[in-house]
Amino acid sequence: MTDLDRHVRQPGRDKLVKQVRAKINELGVEYIYFQFISVTGRVVGKGIPTDHWERTCEKGFQLVYGATANLFVDRHGDYIGYGPEAKELVGIPDPETFCQLPWDKKVARVFVTCFRNREERDNPGAHLTSDCRGNLRIHAQEFKKKHGYQLRVGTEPEMMWLTKNEDGSPTGKGFSKPYCYHIDQFESLRPVFMQVFKYARAMGFDMIQGDHEDAPGQLELNWMYDDVLRNADRLSTYRQICAQVAREFNLIACFMTKPFMGVSASGCHTNMSLWKGGKDVFHPEIAGEGELPGMPGNFMYKEGGKNTFMPDPSIDEKMPGPIGLQSIGGVIKHLPALTSIGSSTVNSYRRLWDTGFWAPIFADWGYQNRTCALRVSAPGRFEYRSVDSMVNPYLMGSALLKAMGDGIDNNLDAGEPEERNIYAAMEAGKQVKKLPMSLGEALNELENDEVIKSSMPNEMYK
């Protein structure tokens, strides 16, 4: 059997397919977006009428391999990744991700896993290695099998709401003034963020907090942390939600890292912890009363178990446990290559150069120390700060798993936490390595880091 066959025939999938059909009929859904994620984090795919749900679940749909690289060309005019001669991938839906779109209830979405074409001469029906979402699932399963731990992640997606001219072009201005945590400026965007909040809950987001950040029109809305793959799916969905709300309010939902100099950029700090045990808990109350607008998997959160990053009070009340320290050691070792994934565009490095706005540019860690690339943000979790709003969370999740796995395998030393402002520590004589300060430099670091490259197997790295 091929990877594709095994995926279609995995135990319990037939039952899920039938449950989705019942949900389609119950909700009156007529059309479905079958979607996956490109290398830059774009949501891509096809739309198919619900009449063809069962056939698509069995046979899948076809789309050019180059869709995984946005069908973009490089500076020489050559298609990135795949040329026009390449075969077509097969997208197979993951029924547990089926969810109605709250802004048009006749439409739903479902994530898919991508495979090589059944007619390929080499490895027909194999997992498509340029499917970053599929890769993350595989890497998380391998990590759990080898180490016994599950990665749980919470992301902090900053973005900006910008205004438009009458012709639809950007004015170059944010909707509100650049006053951090200012409730009056937050209030000015209340109709916008409340609509985001409404749509997000309908799609399974347990929204927990939000605020106005430092830049014009800049908001950060947060939801509960969860399994690394489900959290990545929610971040991709969040971008879709913001794009829809922008259409409704005649605004631009801007996830560009640093559209304005002289004010803060948009980051996407990634909080993580490794857990042993725990279980999926269903939270239908998130969606409110009435019929559940999607499959229960959208409303699941991983809860319970043992957090291996928690300090051992008998040793040190602040210091993370051994697994946490080894994981920090792995991430610190691989920070230069990780920067190419967390800061993935040329524009990303405007954030790192404009250092007056707390951008993390030094490969060190500490407690609540925002001048370091890594900080223990609360007991039991650490925050990777060198990640911005353009990040592909699936590539980032896979890379972090590989970095932490290297730390655990080789008992890598995290070093002592830095409690001083890193600039003051350097003035006092501390030697600290700077992160790459351009995309080209970061890509050179990636090329020389076999551990992080392994998170992008075969065609994915190309």
N, C-alpha and C positions, 0 to 999 in steps of 0.2 A: 504494500500500500504506500502511496505517496503521502507527503505531509498534508496535501489538500484533502485526500481521502480520509486521513485520520481526523482532521479538523471537522469535516462534515459529519463523520460518524462517531464523534466523541460521545460518551455516555451522557444521556439526559438532554442532548441537544434537540432531538425530535420533539420532546415534550415542550421545550422552550419555544420552538417554532410554532407549535399549535397554540400555545398560550398567547403569542404575539398575534396570531390570526384572530383569536377571541378578543384581544385588546383592540385590534383594528376595527372590528365590527362594533364593539362597545362604544368606541370613541368617534366613530364615523370618519376615520382617517382615509384619505383617498390617494395620497402620494407620499413617497419616502425618499429622503436624501440618504444614499448609501455613501458614506464618507470615510476617508482615511487622511493621513497627515503627510505633507511633503517634507523635504529635508529642511526647509526654512520655517516649518511649523504651520504652513497654510492648510486650511481645511479644503480638501479636493474630493472629487468623486462624481457620482451620477445621481439623477433623479429617476425613479421608476414607479409606475402606478402600483397600488397595493394588490391589484388583480394578480400580479406576478410574484407575490411574496414567496410562496412555497417553491416555485421554480427557481427563483434567484437564490434561495437558501440552499438548494441542492446543487445547482449548476454554477451559480455566481454570475457576475457580469464581467465584461472585458473592457480594459482601458489601456492606453499605451504606457509602457514602462516609464517613459519620460515624464509622466504626471507626477512621479515621486520627486522630480527635480523641477517642477513647475513649468516644464516645457520651455525653460529659459536657455539662452545661449551665453557663452562666455565672451570675453573681449575680442576673440578671434572670429566670432560668429558661429562657432560650433556648439551644437546642443550639449548641455551638461548631462553627463551620466549615460544617456542613451540617445542614439541617433534615430532617424526616421525608419531605419531598416530593422529596428528591434521588434521583437514580438510584443504581444499584449498580455498584461497581467490578468489574473483572475481574482476578483474581490469576492470574498465569502462573508456574509453578514454574521455578526455576533449578536444573536437575538436578545441577550440579556441587556444590551445597551439601547434597545428600542425606546424612544421617548417622543411624545407629541410636542410640537413647537407651540408654545403658549401664545404667540402672536398670530398664528394661523392654524387653528386646530384641525384643519383638514390635511395638514402636513406633519410628518414625523421625521425623525432622523434615526439612523442606526450606524454604529461604527463597523468597519469591516477589517478582516485580516487578508493580506495580499499574498498571492502565490504565483510562481512561474507558470506559464501557460502549459496546458496539458500536452500540447504538440511540440514543446521544446525538445531538441535533440539531446541536450545535456540537462540532467536533473529536471525532467518534466514534473510539474505539480509540486515542486519543492517550495519551501518558504522563500518568499522574495526578500533577499537580504537588504534591499533598499526600502523596506517597510519599517520605518522607525518604531511605530507602535507595536508591530509584531515582534520586533527585536526586544523591546523592553519587557514584554510578557515572558519571552524566552529567558532573558537574562535574570529576571526576578525569580523565575522558577529554578534556574540553575543555582542561583545564590542561596535560595532556601534549602535546596537539596544538599548543597555542599556544606553550608555553615549552620543551617537550622534557623536562620533569622529572616524576618520580613521587614522590608524598608517601608516606613510610613513617612509621608511628606506633607508639609503644609507650605503653600506658596503665598507670597504677598505681592499681588500684581498691581503695581502702580501704572497709571495711564492718564492721558490728558483729554479733556473735552474741549475741542477747538471750534471756533466760529467760522461761518462761511460767508462769502459774498453772495450777491443775488444770483450770479451765474454758477454758483456751486463751488467755485474755487476757494481755497483756504485764505482767510484774512491774515494768517500768521499770528493770531492772537488766541489766547485761552479765554474761556468763558468767564472765569472768575479771577480774582487778584491772588498773587503768590504769597498767601499768608498761611503758614503751616498750622494745622490743628484749629484753625479759626472757624468757629461754629457759624458765624454770619456768612462766610464764603461757602461753607458746606451747605448751609441752608439755601443759598442761591441756586445750587444744583440739586436741591431736594427732589423736584419732580423727575429729574433724570435718574438719580440713583435709586429712588423708590420703584421706578419701573424696572430697572435692572434687578433689584431685590425681588420683585414680584415674579419676573420671568425665571430668575435663578432658582427660587424655591420650587416652582412648578417643574423644574428639571432635576430636582434632587439635591440642591445645594443647601446645606445647613449653614446659613449665613450667620456670622458671629460678631462682626464689628466693621467699622469703616471710619474714614476721616478725610479731611482735606489736607493735602500735602503741600510741599514748598513751592511748586511751580504753578503758573497760571492754568486754571481749570484742571488741576491734577488731583485725582481721587485714588484712594486705595480701599477696596472692599474685600474683606476676607471671609473665607468659609472654613469649616472644620477640616483638620488634617485627616488623611486616610491612606490606604494602600497607594503605592507610588503610581500604579497604572490608572486607577480610578481618579486620582488627583490630577494626573496629566489630562485625562479625558475632560475633567471639569474645567481646567484652565483653557483648553481649546474651545469648549462650549461657552465659557465666559466671554471669550473674544467674539464669538458669533452673536451672543446676546447683546454685547455692547454695540456691535455694528448695527443690529436691528434698532436698538433704542436711539442711536444717532440718526438713523433714517427718520424716525418718528418725530424727533425734536429739531431736525434740520441742523445737526451738529456733525462734527467729525470725531469719531472715537479713535484717538491717536495712540498707538502702541509703539511708535518710533521712540527710540531710546532717549535722544536729546535733541528735540526740535529747536530749543532756545538755548543760547549761551547766557551765562550770568545768572541762571536759576538752576535748581536741581533737575537732574535727569530722572527717568523712570526706571526703577529697578524691579527685580522680581526675586527678592530674597527667598531662599529655599531652606526651610527648617526641616531637619530630618532626625530620625531615631530608628534604631534596629530593635525589633521585638521578637520575643519567643512566645508562641501560642497566640491566644486571642481568637475571636470569631467575628463573622459578619453579623451585624445587628440591623434589622429592618426598621426604618423610621418613616412610616407613611404619614405621620403628622406634619412632616416638613411641607408636603404639598397642600395641606389644609383639607377641608371637607370635600366630599364628592368622590367621583370615580378617580382612581389613581391614574394620572396622565402618562403612564409608561410602565415598563417592566420593573419589578421590585429591585432589580440590580442597581438601578439609578438612585435608589433611596437607601442603599446599604452603606454602612461605615464599619471599618474594622475597629473593634473595641476589646479591651481586656488583654490579658497576657502579661508578660514580664518585659519591661523596658530595660534593655541591657546598657543603656547610656546613663542610668541613674547612679548617683554617687553611692559609695558604701560609707555610711556615717561612722563606722568603726575605724575607717582609715582616714577619710577626709570628707567633710560635709559639702565641699564645693566641687572637688575633682571628679570628672566622669569616671565610671567604672572602666575596667581593663578593655572591654570591647569598644567602648566609646573612645578611649585614648588611642587604641590601635587604628580605629577608623579615622580619627582626626589626623593621625600620622600619615595614613594613606592619602587623604585628601591634600594635606600640606605638601607631600612629596610630588603630587601630580598637578598642583595648582597651575603651573605654566601651560600645560596642555589643556586642562579643563577650561582655562580662560577662553580658548578658541570656541568653545561650545556655549559657555555662559555669556560671552560677549562676542556675538557671532557676526556682527556687521561692522563696516567701516565707521558708521555713525556711533557705534558702541564706545569707541575709544575717545570720543568727545567727552563722554561721562568720566572716563578715567583720567583724562588730562585736566579737567576742571576740578582740581582737588579741593577747592574751598567748600565743596558741597558733600563731604563725607564719603566720597567715592573710595572703595577699598582697593588699594593698589599695592599692598605689601603682603607677602606670603608668611603670615604669622597668625596666631590665634590667642584669644583671651576671653575673660568673663565680661559680658556686657560692654565689650570694647569695640566700638564701631569704626575704629581706625584700622582694624585688622580684617583680612579677607574672611576669617572664620571666627565666630564668637559663640560661646555658650550662652544662648539667649534666655534659657530657663533651665532649671534642673531637669535632666533627662533628654535634652535636645540641643543640637547646635545648628547655627544658621550660617549657610554659605552665602556670602554677600556679593561676590563678584559674578552676579547673574543679573541680566537686565530684562526689560519688558519684551524684547524680541526673541527671547529664548525659545527653542524647541524643547518642551519639557520631557519628551520621550528620549531624545538624545542625551539630555542632561541626566535623567534618571538612570539610564544604562551606564553612562560614564561614572557617575557617583558610586554605583554598585561595584564597578570594576576597581575604582580607587580604594574603596573601603575594604573590598575583598583582598587587595594586595596588602593593605595595612594589617588585616587579621592574619593572613597567611604568613607574613614575614615579621610579625610583631614589631611593626615600625614605630619608632619613638616620636611622639608628638612634640617633645621638648616642653619646656616650662611655659605656662600661660603668661602672656604679657598683660600686666594690669595698668601700665602707664599708657598715656597717649603715645602712639608709635613714633610720632615725630620727636617728642621729648626723649623717648628711649634712644632714638638714633643720635640725637645731639649728645646723649650721655655715652655714646660709643658703641651701641648695639649694632651688629651687622645683620641687616635684614635684606632678603632678596626681593627685588621689585617684580611685580607681575609684568607680562608682556604689555607694551604700550601702543601696539598697533596690531591690526588683524594679521598682517604678514608675519610679524614676529611670533604671534600666537600659533599660527598655522605651522611655522617651522618647529615650534615646541611640540605640537601634536605629531608631526611627522617622525619625531625622534622618541616618542613615548609609546612603546608597544602595548602597554597595559590599557591606556585610554583608546588607542586605535582598535583594540580588540572589542570595544563596545560598539564599533561600527564595522561589522564583518563584511568582507568581500566587496560587493558593489556599493554598499553604504558608504564606505570610506572614500571610494572614487567619486 
